[in-house]
Protein backbone atom coordinates (compact mmCIF):
# COMPACT_ATOMS: atom_id res chain seq x y z
CA UNK A 1 0.00 0.00 0.00
CA UNK A 2 1.30 3.43 -0.89
CA UNK A 3 0.89 6.41 1.41
CA UNK A 4 1.18 9.92 0.10
CA UNK A 5 3.40 12.13 2.22
CA UNK A 6 5.01 15.51 2.03
CA UNK A 7 8.59 16.42 2.85
CA UNK A 8 10.50 19.66 2.59
CA UNK A 9 13.85 19.49 0.81
CA UNK A 10 16.34 22.05 -0.34
CA UNK A 11 15.96 23.30 -3.88
CA UNK A 12 19.43 22.01 -4.77
CA UNK A 13 18.57 18.51 -3.56
CA UNK A 14 15.32 18.46 -5.52
CA UNK A 15 17.21 19.52 -8.66
CA UNK A 16 19.67 16.64 -8.20
CA UNK A 17 16.83 14.21 -7.55
CA UNK A 18 15.05 15.37 -10.70
CA UNK A 19 18.21 14.83 -12.78
CA UNK A 20 18.42 11.20 -11.62
CA UNK A 21 14.73 10.40 -11.37
CA UNK A 22 14.38 9.27 -15.00
CA UNK A 23 16.63 6.28 -14.22
CA UNK A 24 14.25 5.17 -11.49
CA UNK A 25 10.99 5.96 -13.21
CA UNK A 26 10.05 9.09 -11.31
CA UNK A 27 10.96 11.23 -8.31
CA UNK A 28 8.96 9.12 -5.86
CA UNK A 29 10.62 5.88 -6.99
CA UNK A 30 14.07 7.43 -6.60
CA UNK A 31 13.30 8.76 -3.12
CA UNK A 32 11.79 5.43 -2.07
CA UNK A 33 14.87 3.53 -3.26
CA UNK A 34 17.19 6.00 -1.53
CA UNK A 35 15.31 5.68 1.76
CA UNK A 36 15.25 1.87 1.50
CA UNK A 37 19.03 1.87 0.93
CA UNK A 38 19.56 4.21 3.86
CA UNK A 39 17.42 2.08 6.17
CA UNK A 40 19.24 -1.09 5.11
CA UNK A 41 22.58 0.59 5.84
CA UNK A 42 21.31 1.68 9.26
CA UNK A 43 20.17 -1.88 10.06
CA UNK A 44 23.57 -3.21 8.99
CA UNK A 45 25.31 -0.66 11.19
CA UNK A 46 23.25 -1.83 14.19
CA UNK A 47 24.14 -5.47 13.45
CA UNK A 48 27.83 -4.56 13.07
CA UNK A 49 27.79 -2.75 16.41
CA UNK A 50 26.15 -5.77 18.06
CA UNK A 51 28.75 -8.10 16.54
CA UNK A 52 31.58 -5.86 17.68
CA UNK A 53 30.17 -5.77 21.19
CA UNK A 54 30.03 -9.59 21.25
CA UNK A 55 33.60 -9.87 19.95
CA UNK A 56 34.86 -7.34 22.49
CA UNK A 57 33.07 -9.18 25.30
CA UNK A 58 34.65 -12.48 24.25
CA UNK A 59 38.01 -11.14 23.08
CA UNK A 60 40.07 -12.50 25.97
CA UNK A 61 38.71 -16.03 25.54
CA UNK A 62 39.06 -15.94 21.75
CA UNK A 63 42.62 -14.62 21.98
CA UNK A 64 43.53 -17.33 24.51
CA UNK A 65 42.14 -20.04 22.22
CA UNK A 66 44.03 -18.61 19.25
CA UNK A 67 47.26 -18.54 21.25
CA UNK A 68 46.75 -22.16 22.31
CA UNK A 69 46.29 -23.20 18.66
CA UNK A 70 49.44 -21.31 17.65
CA UNK A 71 51.42 -22.86 20.51
CA UNK A 72 50.25 -26.33 19.50
CA UNK A 73 51.26 -25.73 15.85
CA UNK A 74 54.72 -24.47 16.81
CA UNK A 75 55.46 -27.53 19.02
CA UNK A 76 54.90 -29.98 16.19
Residue, then its C-alpha position, 0 to 999 in steps of 0.5 A: x500500500x502506498x501512502x502519500x506524504x510531504x517532505x520539505x527538501x532544499x531546492x538544490x537537492x530536488x534539482x539533483x533528484x530530478x536529474x536522476x529520477x528518470x533512471x528510477x521511473x520518477x521522483x517518488x521511486x528514486x526517493x523510495x529507493x534511496x530511503x530503502x538503501x539508507x534504512x538497510x545501511x542503518x540496520x547493517x550498522x546496528x548489526x555490526x555494532x552488536x557483533x563488535x560488542x560480542x567480539x569485544x566481550x569475548x576477546x580475551x577467551x578468543x585470543x587465549x584459544x588462538x594462542x593455544x592453537x598457535x602454541x600447538x602448531x609451533x610444538x609440532 
